[in-house]
Structure formats: structure tokens, C-alpha cells
Amino acid sequence: MPEKRPDPRSRAVQDRRISRVPAFTPVPLRARKDGWTPLRQAEFLGYLAETRCISKAAGRVGMSRDSAYQLRSKPGAEEFVAAWDAILGVPTSPQPKITLEALFQRIRQGRYRPVMRAGRYVGTIKKPDNHALLRALARLDRLAPPERDWPGEPEDYGK
């Protein structure tokens, strides 16, 4: 019989301290000062790990619970949803294949990781997504024609 995961609303799960929130690429949205900025998304996940309450975490970043669920349903929110589910202990499905466009978006945005100390959210680290860059380069290399199909060197090369 498969091992049963505990209910995320149970007291044991609520009392469990989160020591590490997974890094994620923010949901791509148009820029608005009062909207879900990448930093606000990371802070929300940090406070969610601290409080285990979506309403409280959204309130701490100045947003509503409903807008958090709307953000979760936006296209490109797969990593945000995976981090959210990891915090609450919800089993996740395997990640779908990533398009080249999504890789370029990850390269532009970078990755955000909320930092926890003793179960409390203390800040966010933003790092470039080198893994996405290397995956995009490898994919572009596969798209390029083999060297034997490239034209030879120009006539005046090396003179």
C-alpha cells in the first residue's frame, strides 16, 4: 500500500518548520507598482512558509487571497505553483517540457529564493538562472546546421 501523505491542514504539518523554500522563476506579468511584482511573489512564498496561511501571507505583502489564487492560475506560473505546493506539502506532478521561449524568460527574470531562518522569512535572494542559459544554448546548438553544411571561410580570410 502506498505511503499516505499527511493532510496539509493538520496540526503536525502546520507546526513543521520550513528551512528552505525552493527557488522559482516568477510569473511573467506586465509591470505594475501595485501588482504581483517578482519580489512580492517571493515575499508571499516566504510568508506562506512562515504562516502556512494564504490569507495572512497575501495580507503581509499587501495583496488579497483571491489575487494570489488568480496569480496561481496564470500561464507561466508552473514554478510558482510548484514552490507553493512544496511549502504546503502537497504532492506535485512532473514538470512539463519547457519551451525555448520559457527558457529565455527564465534567463531574463532570474530565479528568486525566499530565505528562512529558524522558521521565519528574512529576505529574498535573486540569482541569474545559469541552468536555463545552458539549456537554451544546448537546444540552440541542436538547431544549428552541422559544420559540414556551413559555407567555407571567406576568400580574404587570414590575408
PAMAR-35043 format. One record per residue: x, y, z of N, C-alpha, C in turn; residue in one letter. Coordinates in steps of 0.02 Angstrom, whole numbers, plus 50000, padded with zeros to 5 digits. Atoms other than C-alpha are relative to their C-alpha. Layout:
<nodes>
XYZXYZXYZa
...
</nodes>
This chain:
<nodes>
500434994150000500005000050000500455006250000m
499584994150003500735017149953499965004050065p
499974996049940501265028550093499545006149993e
500484994550004499905041350131500325006350028k
499734993649978500425059550142499525003250049r
500444996949952499765069650289499615005849969p
500414994450023498385082350262500375006550014d
499624993949989499205099550237499695004650052p
500334995849949497935107250358500084997250070r
499955003149934498385095450501500495003950045s
499584996449952499225101950659500734998149992r
499305002150008500805091650629500335003649941a
499724996650058501055099450458500035007550014v
500004992949985500585116850520500585001950046q
499474998549953501885115750659500704998749971d
499355001750030503265109250544500345006449975r
499624994250023504615122250513500274998749931r
499715000450066505145125550335500695003250004i
499334997249998507015127950322500235002649933s
499784997950067507135130150135499395000249953r
500534999250050505905136950007500334999149932v
499695001050064506255131049830500065006449959p
499924994350045506935143749706499494999249943a
500505000250053505715148449569500105005949954f
500024994450047505535159349415499325003350008t
500644996649988504195172549445499524999349940p
500525000150052502565172549348500095006349957v
499914994150042502785183949197499365004249996p
500584995450000501605198849215500245006749976l
499804993350017501585216449150500155003850064r
499764996449941502415228649268499465004850027a
500464995549965501255237149393500275000950070r
499754998549933501775245649553499594996550054k
500435003049950500275238649646499834992749985d
500155006850020500305221449564500494994950030g
499585005549977501195204949590500695000549967w
499314999450025503005210149561500384993650017t
499615005949982504335196449562500204999850074p
499824999849929504915202149734499404998650045l
500615001249961503125202249800499814992649998r
500145007250005502895184449735500464996050047q
499525003549957504475178849827499835001350074a
500194998549930503935187749987499384996150020e
500615003849985502225179549976500184992850018f
499805006949986503045162349968500374999550066l
499655000049935504185166750114499525000550058g
500504999449946502725172350221499534994050002y
500415006150001501715157250165500374994450038l
499615005149964503125146050229500005001550075a
499994998249930503125155750392499334999050034e
500665000049968501255156850425499564994049983t
500405005550025500535142150325499285002149986r
500674997450012499035153350289500035004649939c
499984996150062498695160250115499745007050012i
500274993449987497635174650179500505004450037s
499514996149962498955180250305500605001849957k
499424998750042500385178550181499845005449947a
500204995050049499435188450048499915006850033a
500094993749964498965201650176500655003450018g
499354997149982500775203950229500355003349941r
499704996850059501265208350050499535005049967v
500474995050025499755219750025499554997649944g
500435002750052498765208149913499444995950033m
500565003949973497165198049932500114992549987s
499985007250008496935179349947499764998149929r
500265001450067495905179249786500505001649946d
499504998350051497265188149688500584995050001s
499485005149997498515175149749499794993849961a
500245005750038497435161249679499955001649926y
500014998150070497215171049517500714999749971q
499305000450022499115172649505500204992849989l
499845007150005499255154049532499734996949935r
500315002950060498125150749380500255003349935s
499754996550060499075162349259500464995449960k
499525003950040500055154949113500725001850021p
499304998949980501895152849157500114999750075g
499955000149926501555150349343500204993250026a
499865006949979502145132249348500504999750058e
499495000349946503695135449456499735003250064e
500314996849942502735147249571499534995150035f
500475004949972501395133949595500384994250033v
499605005549971502715120449625500305002150066a
499724997649936503535131149760499455000650053a
500584999449955501835134849838499804993150027w
500195006849980501385116349839500534996750045d
499475002849959503085111549910499975002750071a
500064996949933502835123650055499444996850039i
500585002849965501125116450096500024992450003l
499945007249997501705098450072499534996349954g
500455003150048500555094849925500414996349948v
499625003550052501165081449805499935003649933p
500004996550064501635088749636500064995149943t
499945004150061501515081849461500665001749966s
499384998650034503045080649349499945006249956p
499994993950039503545096649260499944998449926q
500055001150073503035097849076500645002349966p
499424997850037504335100648941500005007649996k
499924992750000505005118348938500165002349930i
499894997450067504905128248777500615004650001t
499444995550007506335138848712499805007050024l
500254993449977505275154348745500005000450076e
500005000149926505065149248928500715000250027a
499304999649977506945146648944500265007149995l
499774993150006507285164148878499675004550053f
500334996249947506005170949001500354998950067q
499635001649938506925162049143500675003650001r
499364996650003508565169349083499925007550015i
500124992849988507845187149083499805001350072r
500264998949932506945185449251500494998250055q
499595002749946508215175649351499574995650045g
500375004249952507715164749498500005003550068r
500084997049934507085170649666499944994350051y
500055005049947507295160949827499905003550067r
500114997249933506495166349991500464996550051p
499535002649951507705164050137499654999650068v
500315001249935507105156550301500554999150052m
499565001049943507995157350469499564998250060r
500385002449942507285147350614499255000449989a
500715000250016505615145750526499695006749984g
500264993350015505455164450490500295002549934r
499784997150063505555173350323500425006250015y
499554994449986507045185350324500195004049937v
499824996350060507305190450142499984995549939g
500025003650064507465185349961500665000849964t
499405000050041508955180849853499794999549927i
500125000550072508895184349666500654998149966k
499405002450034510125174749559499844999049926k
500125001650071510345172949371499894992549992p
500155007150011509685156449303500494997249949d
499485002750044511275148949231499804993449970n
500235006450026510465132049211499565001049939h
500424998550058509155139449094500425002449941a
499564997650053510525148148996500364994249965l
499665005850029511485131948971499524995549962l
500505004150036509905122548922499805003349934r
500184996550062509455136048795500564999549949a
499425000650047511215135648720500034993049970l
499985006850026511155116748706499444998949949a
500555000850047509465117548622500135003749935r
499834996350060510065130948501500554996649960l
499475003850035511615120548461499704994349960d
500325005550037510485106148411499625002549939r
500374997250056509515117748296500465002449943l
499534997550050511085124148206500194994449952a
499805005250047511605115148047500694997350017p
499335002749986513105103548060500535004149965p
499464996050027514795111348023500134998749926e
499855001650070514975102447857499525003649952r
500484996450042513445111847793500125007549998d
499874992949999514155128847833500465001749942w
499554998250054514995138347693500725000650026p
499304999649981516895138447694500205007050021g
499754993549979517975152747752499985004949942e
499984995050053517875169047655500675000149964p
499384999950041519155171547516500555003950032e
499474995649973520065185647604500154998650074d
499885001749930520105176947774500734998250009y
499315001649982521845176647850500525003649959g
499514996350040522665188547724500225006250035k
</nodes>
